[in-house]
Every structure is written in structure tokens, then in C-alpha cells.
Amino acid sequence: MTLTNPASGTTGAHRGARRSGTGPAAAVLVLVALAALIPLLGPSPALHGTGEAAAPGTGGIALLRAVLFAALAVPVGELFVRRLLRSVPDAPPAVPRSWSTVANSVGFAAALGLACVVATGNLVPESLAAVDVGSLYDSRDGKLALLEVNAFLAAALCAASGRPGTQVWPLAAIVVAEALRAHPGTEYTPLIGSGLTVVHLVCASLWVGGLLYALRTMRAWRGSPAGAALLGRYARVAAVLLVALTATGVCSSLRRMPPESILEQLTDTAYGRVLLAKVILMAGVAALALWARIRLARAADPLSAGGPARAEVYVLALVVAVSGLLTALPVPIRW
């Protein structure tokens, strides 16, 4: 009879887990760094040869807006998946630690930075003395910027309280404020554009933040069959989210780039080029989501679907960075 040492086996397993986790961890760090560089380095290549000029500080503004989008997605996704957990049979009691308080705090900092930009006439302030806080109350953009700052602060306090579900209200205020900011009153039918943006932002936040928290929950459950059930429930909702994202994205694009000129503007304008890059990345995300769904349905081990799902999260991080850049570039057609 061969005797084994349970302690040594456990240690070896932990060491193996650490070794196997080195590659994915390195990939995450590389992709996060790349995602941060896209807004900073993106404006110049995107604008090259188009004849368009970027506003001063476009890279920094794009980075702040990408951080704001990511900070919004994390708490929205956590609230969404925690509701899904109620319908998972035999779900283990362990749940990952919430990142909502930290994410909302980061969002507060990003929103505060964007408010400072608005307070200096949409220019990056050179010093705190250049920031005229009082001017924020005199303009529509300034009031919306203040609303986002206060809403992120309220969401952080709600997340840290005993009733984190109450943060849904300040998060909803952020979505509405961002949608109104993206469509000024001078635009043709601004309320339609704002409505499309609300749906797009909500669906994107549910998808990105929900997938992140679902994967964290699966990891906390350590190979429990309930993990595959959770991912399956998320995948069914994600299919609807993808349809809504595609529909609102196409409609929003056609409002800015009419059908007769959209192909030309996709290559000849900075906005069109970055939009095309986002479409390509989203096609990759959709392919990874389909791969994960096929593994859930057909693989001998449904938990193997976690591999393409993790890759999907990494690509979605790039999509968020590209989205931040897209909001900072000049719109090709102004109504």
C-alpha cells in the first residue's frame, strides 16, 4: 500500500495552481496596460491624414472616460449577477468580495477629473487655480458633470453600507447624465440619441461587469457544478444584451454617419476608424461568447467554458478603452 501525505499533496496542488495562474495573470497585466495606452496613444494615429484636429488633452480625457465606463460596469455587473445567484440550484455560500466601493471611488475620481476639464472650458487645467468650480453651475455640461461626481460618491457610500443594493439609484443617475452629455440640445432629435445611449450603456455595463463577477464567483466556488449553471444563466441574458448592443450601436452610428457615406467615413475620419476598431473587437467578443456557450452545451466538462469566457473579459477591457477614446474624438457630422 502506498501512503500519501495530504499536506504535501495540498501544497503541491497550490504550487501548481500558482504556476498555472502565472500565464493568465501576466496576460491580464499586459492587456490592462495596452487598454490604458489606447486612449493616450490613440488620437494621433486615428486623426492622421483625416484633416481633423483633436482638442487639447484628448488622450487624457479619453483615459478618464474609459476609467469612468469601467468603474460604472463593475458595480452594475455585481448587482446583476447577485440576482442571478438566487436562481442557481445548490449554489455554494461563498461569494467573492465586492469591488463596488473601490470601483465607485475610482469613478468618483475620474468624474471629478472630467468636471475639472469642463470647468476650464473643456481644456485640461494646468493648475488647480485654473479650475472655476462656480462655472459648472452655469452650463448644462457643468451640471451633468457635477451630477456624475455626486452620484459616484453616493454609490460608493451605498456600496459600503449595509444595503449595497441601494447604489442602483445613483448608478442609474450616472447612466442618464452620461447619455444626456453625449447628445447636446443642438443635435437633431437629442432625446432619441440619449435614449439609445442609455440602453447601450446599461447593456454594456451588465455584460462587462456581469461576466467579470460571474467568473470571480466561479473561482470562489472552486470547481463546483453550480459554476457552470451560473455561467449558463449569464450566457442566456448576454445573448439578449448582444442583440440590444448591436441594434443601439448601429442606430447611433447611422445617426452620425448616414448610410450613403458610412463606408467612406469609416476609413477617412478618426471617429470612423476607432468605431471600426470597436466593431472588430466586438466581433471577437461575440466569437468568444459563442465558443463559451458551445462548451457549456457540449463539452464533457462544462466548466471548461471558463477559458473562452476569461478571454472574453480581456477583450472587453480593450473595448472599454476604445469606447473611451471614441467619446473624445470629433464627431464626423455635426447636426
C-alpha positions in Angstrom: 0.0 0.0 0.0 1.3 3.4 -0.9 0.8 6.2 1.6 0.5 9.8 0.5 0.9 12.9 2.6 -2.2 15.0 2.3 -0.4 18.1 3.4 2.3 17.7 0.7 -0.4 16.9 -1.9 -2.2 20.1 -1.0 0.9 22.1 -1.1 1.8 20.7 -4.5 -1.7 21.5 -5.7 -1.4 25.1 -4.5 2.0 25.4 -6.2 0.6 24.0 -9.4 -2.3 26.4 -9.2 0.1 29.3 -8.7 2.2 28.2 -11.7 -0.8 27.7 -13.9 -2.1 31.1 -12.9 1.1 33.0 -13.8 0.3 33.0 -17.6 -3.2 34.4 -17.3 -2.1 36.9 -14.7 0.6 38.1 -17.0 -1.8 38.3 -19.9 -4.2 40.4 -17.8 -1.4 42.9 -16.9 -0.3 43.2 -20.5 -3.9 43.8 -21.7 -4.7 46.3 -19.0 -1.5 48.2 -19.8 -2.5 48.1 -23.5 -6.0 49.2 -22.7 -4.6 52.2 -20.8 -2.3 53.1 -23.7 -5.1 53.1 -26.3 -6.7 56.3 -25.1 -3.4 58.0 -24.6 -1.8 57.0 -28.0 -5.0 56.6 -30.0 -5.9 60.2 -31.0 -2.8 60.8 -33.2 -2.9 57.6 -35.3 -6.7 57.9 -35.6 -6.5 61.5 -36.8 -3.5 61.0 -39.1 -4.4 62.1 -42.7 -8.0 63.0 -41.9 -7.6 66.7 -41.8 -9.3 66.8 -38.4 -7.8 68.3 -35.3 -8.1 66.9 -31.8 -8.9 69.2 -28.9 -6.1 69.7 -26.4 -5.8 66.9 -23.9 -7.8 64.4 -25.9 -5.7 61.4 -24.7 -6.2 62.3 -21.0 -9.9 62.9 -21.5 -10.3 59.6 -23.3 -8.5 57.8 -20.5 -10.6 59.4 -17.8 -13.8 58.5 -19.7 -12.6 54.9 -20.2 -12.0 54.6 -16.4 -15.4 56.1 -15.8 -17.1 53.4 -18.0 -15.1 50.6 -16.3 -16.0 52.0 -12.9 -19.7 52.0 -13.8 -19.6 48.4 -15.2 -18.2 46.8 -12.0 -21.0 47.6 -9.6 -23.7 47.2 -12.2 -22.4 43.8 -13.0 -22.2 42.8 -9.4 -25.8 43.7 -8.7 -26.9 41.8 -11.8 -25.1 38.6 -11.0 -26.0 38.6 -7.4 -29.6 38.5 -8.5 -28.8 35.6 -10.8 -27.2 33.7 -7.9 -30.7 33.4 -6.3 -31.8 31.0 -9.1 -28.7 28.8 -9.2 -29.5 25.4 -7.6 -27.1 24.1 -4.9 -25.0 27.3 -5.1 -22.2 27.3 -2.5 -22.4 30.1 0.1 -19.1 31.6 -0.8 -19.2 34.7 -2.9 -16.2 36.9 -3.9 -15.5 40.2 -2.1 -17.3 43.1 -3.6 -15.3 45.6 -5.6 -18.1 48.1 -5.8 -16.9 50.5 -3.2 -13.4 50.7 -4.8 -14.9 51.0 -8.3 -17.3 53.8 -7.4 -14.4 55.6 -5.7 -12.3 55.3 -8.8 -15.3 56.5 -10.8 -15.7 59.5 -8.5 -12.0 60.4 -9.1 -12.5 60.1 -12.9 -15.7 62.1 -12.9 -14.0 64.8 -10.8 -11.2 65.0 -13.3 -13.7 65.3 -16.2 -15.6 68.0 -14.2 -12.3 70.0 -13.9 -12.0 69.8 -17.6 -15.5 71.2 -18.1 -14.8 73.9 -15.5 -11.9 75.2 -17.6 -13.8 75.4 -20.9 -13.2 71.8 -22.0 -9.5 72.3 -21.7 -7.1 70.3 -19.5 -6.3 72.6 -16.5 -2.7 73.5 -16.0 -3.2 74.1 -12.2 -6.0 74.0 -9.6 -6.2 77.8 -9.8 -7.4 77.5 -13.4 -10.4 75.5 -12.3 -13.5 77.6 -11.9 -15.9 75.4 -9.9 -18.6 78.0 -9.9 -18.8 77.9 -13.7 -20.1 74.4 -13.6 -23.5 75.6 -12.3 -23.8 78.0 -15.4 -23.8 75.3 -18.1 -25.7 72.1 -19.0 -22.4 70.2 -19.3 -21.2 71.5 -16.0 -24.4 70.5 -14.2 -24.2 67.0 -15.7 -20.5 66.7 -14.7 -21.4 67.6 -11.1 -24.3 65.1 -11.1 -21.9 62.3 -12.1 -19.4 63.3 -9.4 -22.1 63.3 -6.7 -23.7 60.1 -8.0 -20.4 58.2 -7.9 -19.8 59.5 -4.3 -23.3 58.4 -3.3 -22.9 55.0 -5.0 -19.6 54.4 -3.1 -21.3 55.2 0.2 -24.2 52.9 -0.6 -21.9 50.1 -1.6 -20.0 50.5 1.7 -23.2 50.5 3.7 -25.3 47.5 4.9 -27.6 47.9 1.9 -25.4 47.8 -1.2 -28.5 47.3 -3.4 -29.4 51.0 -3.0 -26.5 52.0 -5.2 -28.7 51.2 -8.2 -30.2 54.6 -8.0 -27.1 56.8 -8.2 -25.7 54.4 -10.8 -28.9 55.0 -12.9 -28.3 58.7 -12.5 -24.8 58.3 -13.9 -26.1 56.5 -17.0 -28.8 59.2 -17.6 -26.3 62.0 -17.1 -23.7 60.4 -19.4 -26.4 59.9 -22.1 -27.6 63.5 -21.9 -24.0 64.7 -22.0 -23.3 62.7 -25.2 -26.2 64.4 -27.0 -26.4 68.2 -26.5 -29.5 70.1 -27.2 -28.1 71.4 -30.5 -28.1 67.9 -32.0 -31.0 66.7 -34.2 -33.5 64.8 -32.0 -31.2 64.6 -29.0 -33.7 62.7 -26.8 -33.6 59.8 -29.3 -29.8 59.8 -29.2 -29.9 59.9 -25.4 -32.4 57.0 -25.2 -30.2 54.9 -27.5 -27.1 55.7 -25.3 -29.0 54.8 -22.1 -29.8 51.3 -23.5 -26.3 50.9 -24.9 -24.6 51.9 -21.6 -26.9 49.7 -19.4 -26.4 46.6 -21.7 -22.6 47.2 -21.9 -22.3 47.5 -18.1 -24.4 44.4 -17.5 -22.3 42.4 -20.0 -18.8 43.5 -18.9 -19.3 43.8 -15.2 -21.6 40.8 -15.0 -19.1 38.5 -16.8 -16.3 39.7 -14.5 -18.3 38.9 -11.4 -19.6 35.6 -12.7 -16.0 34.4 -13.3 -14.9 35.6 -9.9 -17.8 33.7 -8.4 -16.9 30.5 -10.3 -13.4 30.8 -9.0 -14.6 31.2 -5.4 -16.7 28.1 -5.8 -13.6 26.1 -6.8 -14.9 23.8 -9.5 -18.5 23.4 -8.2 -21.0 22.3 -10.9 -23.0 25.3 -9.8 -20.4 27.4 -11.6 -21.4 26.1 -15.0 -25.1 26.7 -14.1 -24.3 30.3 -13.2 -22.4 30.9 -16.4 -25.2 29.3 -18.4 -27.7 31.7 -16.9 -25.5 34.6 -17.6 -25.0 33.5 -21.2 -28.7 33.4 -21.8 -29.0 37.0 -20.7 -25.8 38.0 -22.5 -27.4 36.9 -25.8 -30.2 39.4 -25.4 -27.6 42.1 -24.4 -25.6 41.4 -27.5 -28.7 42.0 -29.7 -29.5 45.2 -27.9 -25.9 46.5 -28.0 -25.7 45.8 -31.8 -29.1 47.4 -32.5 -28.4 50.6 -30.5 -24.8 50.8 -31.8 -25.9 50.6 -35.4 -28.7 53.1 -34.9 -26.3 55.6 -33.1 -23.7 55.2 -35.8 -26.3 55.8 -38.6 -27.4 59.0 -36.8 -23.8 60.3 -37.1 -22.8 58.7 -40.4 -25.6 58.4 -42.9 -25.8 55.1 -44.9 -24.6 56.7 -48.2 -21.3 57.9 -46.6 -20.7 55.5 -43.8 -18.2 53.3 -45.7 -16.1 56.3 -46.6 -16.2 57.8 -43.1 -15.2 54.5 -41.5 -11.7 55.0 -43.1 -11.4 58.7 -43.7 -12.4 60.1 -40.3 -10.9 59.5 -36.8 -14.3 58.7 -35.3 -15.0 56.2 -38.1 -11.6 54.5 -37.7 -12.0 54.0 -34.0 -15.6 52.8 -34.5 -14.4 50.3 -37.0 -11.8 49.1 -34.5 -14.5 48.7 -31.9 -16.7 46.7 -34.3 -13.8 44.3 -35.0 -13.1 43.9 -31.3 -16.8 43.2 -30.6 -16.9 40.6 -33.4 -14.0 38.9 -31.5 -16.0 39.2 -28.2 -19.1 37.6 -29.9 -17.0 34.7 -31.2 -15.5 34.0 -27.8 -19.0 34.2 -26.2 -20.3 31.7 -28.8 -17.3 29.4 -28.1 -18.0 29.5 -24.4 -21.7 28.8 -25.0 -20.8 25.7 -27.2 -18.5 24.4 -24.5 -21.3 24.8 -21.9 -23.7 22.8 -24.0 -21.4 20.1 -25.5 -18.1 19.8 -23.6 -17.7 16.8 -21.2 -16.7 19.4 -18.5 -18.9 22.5 -18.8 -16.6 24.4 -16.5 -14.1 24.4 -19.4 -16.2 27.3 -20.8 -14.4 29.5 -18.3 -11.4 29.6 -20.6 -13.0 31.5 -23.5 -15.1 33.5 -21.0 -11.9 34.8 -19.4 -10.5 35.7 -22.8 -13.8 37.5 -23.5 -13.3 39.7 -20.4 -9.8 40.6 -21.6 -11.0 41.7 -25.0 -13.9 43.6 -23.4 -11.3 45.6 -21.4 -9.9 46.7 -24.8 -13.5 47.6 -26.0 -14.0 49.8 -22.9 -10.7 51.6 -23.7 -11.7 52.1 -27.3 -15.1 53.4 -26.2 -13.4 56.0 -24.0 -11.3 57.2 -27.0 -14.4 57.2 -29.2 -16.2 59.7 -27.0 -13.3 62.1 -27.0 -12.8 62.3 -30.8 -14.6 64.8 -33.1 -17.9 63.5 -34.5 -17.7 63.4 -38.3 -21.0 65.0 -38.9 -22.5 67.6 -36.6 -26.2 68.2 -36.9 
